[in-house]
Amino acid sequence: MSTSIADFGVLGGTSIKAYTLANANGVEVTITNYGATVTKILVPDSKGNIENIACGFDTLDGYFGKEYVENAPYFGGTVGRYCSQIKDAKFSLNGKEYQLADNCGPNNLHGGKVGFDKKIWSAETFETDKGSGVEMSLDSKALEEGFPGNVEVTVTFTLNNDNELNIDYIATPDADTPLSLTNHTYFNLNAFKSNVECHLAQVNAHARLDCDDTGAATGDIVNVEGAADDMRQPKRIGDAHDEMGDGFENFYILDNQEGSFIESAKITCPDSGRSLTVSTTEPCMLLYTGKYTSDAIKRENGEQYGKYRGFCCETHRYPNGPNIENSPKSVTKAGETFKSTTQFKFGW
């Protein structure tokens, strides 16, 4: 196990760093403290070829390129204060209405115009018998992007020799506030030699949240048993796309409303032999297959991104949770601690 640090760029006079975690099996994960963003994941295939499986860039400039900024796919970022869409960019809490930025049509998306994915985080590397890692921390001030309360946030990335990337989130507010944090990495287990429609996906959920025509969750629960988006048995993503007539943007409800640590999904690629197993303490997981990602976006080395060329497994609280009655743990009370863990386990 090892950690290394490299220069990644300069933003507003601040030097931005890239932190690479490496294990004994050829797995490497690189995270920058700009947005606590995963920029690259190297994983062997079944033949021992070590290749990148995550959308991202090799320099900070890539995250400010015209095509990327206009499309805003949030590659690898730590998203907060509240991920996904909040209806009409507002919510009421303790008798007061809070207005947010309408940065996604009429709705608020991923924390607003300058969410956690666009902040410079403090970072400190560590190595223990459990793995190598980097702890990133951020202070979010009261009414930042319209959200109440000061919040101290820590996100810890740990890679071990079992090929597990563990992401642990801890946040403590001094006032009641909505909190829902996630990681927005896009994976392609075929190392971008193809799109992800050749992958097999299994999601351990029998229901999903319904969304309105603006993309905000309504709170209505849809049973997916027997439907095109029933993924409880492994199904080729391309076949599901054909059945649905669209790509995935499905908020699956996990059998995990009490916050236990469970396996939520497993994605495999027959061509490369790679697999990704996702486990989480969260009640919901968005399976997204990049149907809005621009084909104009590439890594500096020409690695091609775009529609269906990466999938996300975003684990989090209910989207639009502050406006949905009885949504689990959408608001963290003053002095309480928000805790969440998601694990990405790589196989080949």
C-alpha positions as CSV (number, residue, x, y, z in Angstrom):
1,M,0.0,0.0,0.0
2,S,1.2,3.5,-0.8
3,T,0.2,7.1,-1.3
4,S,1.8,9.8,-3.5
5,I,1.1,13.4,-4.1
6,A,1.5,15.4,-7.4
7,D,0.8,18.9,-8.6
8,F,-2.5,19.1,-10.4
9,G,-2.8,22.8,-11.2
10,V,-3.4,26.2,-9.7
11,L,-6.8,27.8,-8.9
12,G,-7.0,31.4,-7.6
13,G,-3.4,31.3,-6.5
14,T,-3.9,28.0,-4.6
15,S,-1.9,25.0,-5.6
16,I,-4.2,22.0,-6.3
17,K,-2.9,18.5,-5.6
18,A,-3.6,15.0,-6.9
19,Y,-3.4,12.2,-4.4
20,T,-2.8,8.6,-5.7
21,L,-3.6,5.6,-3.5
22,A,-2.1,2.3,-4.7
23,N,-2.5,-1.3,-3.5
24,A,-0.4,-4.5,-4.0
25,N,-2.7,-5.7,-6.9
26,G,-2.2,-2.9,-9.4
27,V,-5.2,-0.9,-8.4
28,E,-4.6,2.9,-8.2
29,V,-7.1,5.6,-7.4
30,T,-6.3,9.3,-7.9
31,I,-8.3,12.0,-6.1
32,T,-7.8,15.8,-6.4
33,N,-8.6,18.2,-3.6
34,Y,-10.5,20.3,-6.1
35,G,-14.0,19.0,-5.4
36,A,-12.7,15.9,-3.6
37,T,-12.9,14.5,-7.1
38,V,-11.9,11.1,-8.3
39,T,-9.9,11.7,-11.5
40,K,-8.6,8.2,-12.5
41,I,-9.0,4.6,-11.4
42,L,-6.5,2.0,-12.7
43,V,-7.7,-1.6,-12.5
44,P,-6.3,-4.8,-14.1
45,D,-8.5,-6.8,-16.5
46,S,-8.7,-10.6,-16.6
47,K,-5.5,-10.7,-18.7
48,G,-3.6,-8.5,-16.4
49,N,-3.8,-5.3,-18.5
50,I,-4.0,-2.3,-16.1
51,E,-6.2,0.4,-17.6
52,N,-8.2,3.4,-16.5
53,I,-12.0,2.8,-15.9
54,A,-13.1,6.3,-14.7
55,C,-14.1,9.5,-16.5
56,G,-11.9,12.4,-15.7
57,F,-8.9,14.5,-16.6
58,D,-5.1,14.5,-15.9
59,T,-4.9,18.2,-15.1
60,L,-7.1,20.8,-13.4
61,D,-7.6,22.6,-16.7
62,G,-9.7,19.7,-18.0
63,Y,-12.4,20.6,-15.5
64,F,-12.6,24.1,-16.9
65,G,-12.7,23.2,-20.6
66,K,-15.6,24.7,-22.5
67,E,-17.3,21.4,-23.5
68,Y,-17.0,20.1,-19.9
69,V,-18.3,23.2,-18.2
70,E,-21.3,23.6,-20.6
71,N,-22.3,19.9,-20.3
72,A,-21.6,19.8,-16.5
73,P,-21.4,16.0,-16.0
74,Y,-19.8,16.2,-12.5
75,F,-17.1,13.6,-13.3
76,G,-15.9,12.0,-10.0
77,G,-16.9,14.9,-7.8
78,T,-18.1,14.9,-4.2
79,V,-21.6,16.3,-4.4
80,G,-23.2,18.4,-1.7
81,R,-24.8,19.9,0.3
82,Y,-27.7,18.0,-1.3
83,C,-27.3,15.8,-4.4
84,S,-29.8,15.4,-7.2
85,Q,-32.7,17.8,-7.8
86,I,-34.7,19.8,-5.3
87,K,-38.0,20.8,-6.7
88,D,-38.5,24.5,-7.6
89,A,-35.1,25.2,-5.9
90,K,-36.7,25.7,-2.5
91,F,-37.7,23.9,0.7
92,S,-39.3,24.7,4.1
93,L,-37.7,23.8,7.4
94,N,-38.7,24.7,10.9
95,G,-41.3,27.1,9.5
96,K,-39.0,29.0,7.2
97,E,-38.6,28.8,3.4
98,Y,-35.2,28.6,1.9
99,Q,-34.5,29.7,-1.7
100,L,-31.8,28.0,-3.6
101,A,-30.2,28.5,-7.1
102,D,-32.3,27.2,-10.0
103,N,-29.4,25.7,-11.9
104,C,-31.3,22.9,-13.5
105,G,-34.4,24.3,-15.2
106,P,-36.6,25.4,-12.3
107,N,-34.9,23.1,-9.8
108,N,-31.7,23.1,-7.8
109,L,-29.1,20.4,-8.7
110,H,-26.2,19.0,-6.8
111,G,-25.9,21.7,-4.2
112,G,-26.2,24.7,-6.5
113,K,-23.9,26.8,-8.7
114,V,-20.8,26.3,-6.5
115,G,-21.4,23.0,-4.7
116,F,-18.9,20.9,-2.8
117,D,-17.6,19.5,-6.2
118,K,-16.3,23.0,-7.0
119,K,-14.6,23.8,-3.6
120,I,-11.0,23.4,-2.6
121,W,-10.7,20.9,0.2
122,S,-8.0,20.5,2.8
123,A,-6.3,17.1,2.4
124,E,-4.1,14.8,4.5
125,T,-2.8,11.4,3.5
126,F,-2.5,8.4,5.8
127,E,-1.4,4.8,5.8
128,T,-2.7,2.2,8.2
129,D,-3.0,-1.6,8.4
130,K,-6.4,-1.2,6.8
131,G,-5.1,0.6,3.7
132,S,-3.8,3.9,2.4
133,G,-6.0,6.9,2.1
134,V,-6.6,10.6,2.0
135,E,-8.9,12.6,4.3
136,M,-10.5,15.7,2.8
137,S,-12.2,18.3,4.9
138,L,-14.3,21.4,4.1
139,D,-16.2,24.1,6.1
140,S,-19.5,25.1,4.5
141,K,-20.7,28.4,5.8
142,A,-24.3,29.2,6.8
143,L,-26.5,30.2,3.9
144,E,-23.9,29.1,1.4
145,E,-25.9,28.3,-1.8
146,G,-28.9,29.1,0.4
147,F,-28.7,26.3,2.9
148,P,-29.0,26.9,6.6
149,G,-26.3,26.3,9.2
150,N,-22.5,26.0,9.2
151,V,-21.4,22.5,8.4
152,E,-18.0,20.8,9.0
153,V,-17.6,18.0,6.3
154,T,-15.0,15.3,6.1
155,V,-14.7,12.7,3.2
156,T,-12.2,9.9,3.6
157,F,-11.1,7.7,0.7
158,T,-9.4,4.5,1.7
159,L,-8.0,1.8,-0.7
160,N,-7.0,-1.6,0.6
161,N,-5.5,-4.8,-0.7
162,D,-8.9,-6.4,-1.0
163,N,-9.4,-4.0,-3.9
164,E,-12.0,-2.0,-2.0
165,L,-12.3,1.8,-2.2
166,N,-14.2,2.9,0.9
167,I,-15.6,6.4,0.9
168,D,-16.7,7.6,4.4
169,Y,-18.6,10.8,4.8
170,I,-19.0,12.7,8.1
171,A,-20.7,16.1,8.5
172,T,-21.8,18.0,11.6
173,P,-24.1,21.1,11.3
174,D,-24.8,23.7,13.9
175,A,-28.4,24.2,12.6
176,D,-30.9,21.8,11.1
177,T,-30.1,21.5,7.4
178,P,-30.6,19.1,4.5
179,L,-27.6,16.9,3.8
180,S,-27.1,14.2,1.1
181,L,-23.6,13.6,-0.1
182,T,-22.5,11.3,-2.9
183,N,-19.6,10.5,-5.2
184,H,-20.2,11.1,-8.9
185,T,-17.7,8.8,-10.5
186,Y,-18.5,7.5,-14.0
187,F,-17.2,4.0,-14.6
188,N,-16.5,2.1,-17.8
189,L,-15.2,-1.4,-17.0
190,N,-14.1,-1.9,-20.6
191,A,-11.7,0.9,-20.3
192,F,-13.6,3.0,-22.8
193,K,-13.0,0.5,-25.7
194,S,-16.8,0.5,-26.0
195,N,-19.8,2.1,-24.3
196,V,-21.3,0.5,-21.2
197,E,-24.3,-1.1,-23.0
198,C,-22.2,-4.4,-23.1
199,H,-22.1,-4.4,-19.3
200,L,-24.3,-6.6,-17.1
201,A,-26.0,-4.8,-14.3
202,Q,-27.7,-6.1,-11.1
203,V,-29.4,-3.7,-8.7
204,N,-30.8,-5.1,-5.5
205,A,-34.0,-3.2,-5.4
206,H,-37.6,-3.9,-6.2
207,A,-38.8,-0.2,-6.3
208,R,-37.8,3.2,-7.4
209,L,-38.8,6.8,-6.9
210,D,-41.0,8.4,-9.5
211,C,-40.0,11.7,-11.0
212,D,-42.0,14.5,-12.5
213,D,-41.4,16.0,-16.0
214,T,-38.7,18.4,-14.5
215,G,-36.7,15.5,-13.1
216,A,-37.5,16.1,-9.4
217,A,-38.7,13.1,-7.3
218,T,-42.3,13.2,-6.3
219,G,-42.1,10.9,-3.4
220,D,-44.3,8.3,-5.2
221,I,-42.8,4.8,-5.1
222,V,-43.0,2.6,-8.3
223,N,-42.7,-1.2,-8.0
224,V,-40.3,-2.3,-10.8
225,E,-41.0,-6.1,-10.5
226,G,-41.3,-7.5,-14.0
227,A,-40.7,-4.1,-15.6
228,A,-38.0,-3.2,-18.1
229,D,-36.0,-1.5,-15.3
230,D,-36.2,-4.5,-12.9
231,M,-32.5,-5.3,-12.5
232,R,-32.7,-7.7,-9.6
233,Q,-31.2,-10.3,-11.9
234,P,-28.2,-9.4,-14.1
235,K,-29.3,-7.8,-17.3
236,R,-27.3,-6.4,-20.2
237,I,-27.6,-2.6,-20.0
238,G,-28.1,-2.3,-23.7
239,D,-31.1,-4.7,-23.6
240,A,-32.6,-2.7,-20.7
241,H,-32.1,0.5,-22.7
242,D,-33.9,-1.0,-25.7
243,E,-36.8,-2.2,-23.5
244,M,-37.1,1.2,-21.8
245,G,-36.5,3.2,-24.9
246,D,-34.1,5.4,-22.9
247,G,-31.0,5.4,-20.8
248,F,-31.0,4.9,-17.0
249,E,-31.6,7.7,-14.6
250,N,-33.3,5.6,-12.0
251,F,-33.5,6.3,-8.3
252,Y,-33.7,2.8,-6.8
253,I,-34.9,2.5,-3.3
254,L,-32.8,0.0,-1.4
255,D,-34.0,-2.3,1.4
256,N,-31.9,-0.3,3.7
257,Q,-33.9,2.5,5.3
258,E,-32.3,2.0,8.7
259,G,-28.8,2.6,7.4
260,S,-27.2,-0.9,7.5
261,F,-24.3,-1.7,5.2
262,I,-25.6,-3.7,2.3
263,E,-24.7,-4.7,-1.3
264,S,-26.7,-2.5,-3.6
265,A,-25.4,-3.3,-7.1
266,K,-22.9,-5.3,-9.1
267,I,-21.9,-4.4,-12.6
268,T,-19.7,-6.7,-14.7
269,C,-18.1,-6.5,-18.1
270,P,-17.8,-9.8,-20.0
271,D,-15.3,-8.3,-22.5
272,S,-12.7,-7.3,-19.8
273,G,-13.7,-9.6,-17.0
274,R,-13.8,-6.6,-14.6
275,S,-16.6,-6.2,-12.0
276,L,-17.7,-3.4,-9.7
277,T,-19.6,-4.3,-6.5
278,V,-21.3,-1.3,-4.7
279,S,-22.2,-1.5,-1.1
280,T,-23.6,1.4,1.0
281,T,-25.4,2.5,4.2
282,E,-27.6,4.8,2.1
283,P,-31.3,4.3,1.4
284,C,-31.2,5.1,-2.3
285,M,-29.0,4.6,-5.4
286,L,-29.1,6.4,-8.7
287,L,-28.2,4.2,-11.6
288,Y,-27.2,6.6,-14.4
289,T,-25.8,5.6,-17.7
290,G,-24.7,9.0,-18.9
291,K,-27.5,9.6,-21.4
292,Y,-26.9,13.4,-21.3
293,T,-23.1,13.3,-21.4
294,S,-21.6,15.2,-24.3
295,D,-19.6,13.2,-26.9
296,A,-17.4,16.3,-27.3
297,I,-15.6,15.5,-23.9
298,K,-12.3,13.6,-24.0
299,R,-9.4,13.1,-21.6
300,E,-6.2,14.8,-22.5
301,N,-4.9,11.5,-24.0
302,G,-7.9,11.2,-26.3
303,E,-9.9,8.8,-24.1
304,Q,-13.4,9.2,-25.5
305,Y,-16.3,10.0,-23.2
306,G,-20.0,10.7,-24.0
307,K,-23.4,9.2,-24.1
308,Y,-23.6,5.7,-22.5
309,R,-19.8,5.7,-22.2
310,G,-19.9,5.7,-18.4
311,F,-22.3,4.6,-15.7
312,C,-22.7,6.0,-12.2
313,C,-23.9,4.3,-9.0
314,E,-24.7,7.3,-6.8
315,T,-25.7,6.3,-3.3
316,H,-27.5,9.0,-1.3
317,R,-30.7,10.1,0.5
318,Y,-33.9,10.6,-1.4
319,P,-33.6,13.2,-4.2
320,N,-35.9,16.2,-3.4
321,G,-35.9,14.7,0.1
322,P,-36.5,18.1,1.9
323,N,-39.8,18.3,0.1
324,I,-40.9,14.7,0.5
325,E,-42.7,13.8,3.7
326,N,-41.0,11.0,5.7
327,S,-38.0,10.7,3.4
328,P,-35.3,9.0,5.5
329,K,-32.7,11.2,7.1
330,S,-32.9,14.0,4.5
331,V,-32.4,16.6,7.3
332,T,-29.5,16.4,9.8
333,K,-30.4,18.1,13.1
334,A,-28.1,20.7,14.7
335,G,-25.3,18.9,16.6
336,E,-26.1,15.5,15.2
337,T,-23.6,13.8,12.9
338,F,-24.3,12.8,9.3
339,K,-22.5,9.5,8.6
340,S,-22.5,7.6,5.4
341,T,-20.3,4.9,3.8
342,T,-20.1,3.6,0.3
343,Q,-17.7,1.0,-1.0
344,F,-16.6,0.3,-4.6
345,K,-15.0,-3.1,-4.8
346,F,-13.1,-4.0,-8.0
347,G,-12.8,-7.5,-9.4
348,W,-11.3,-9.0,-12.5
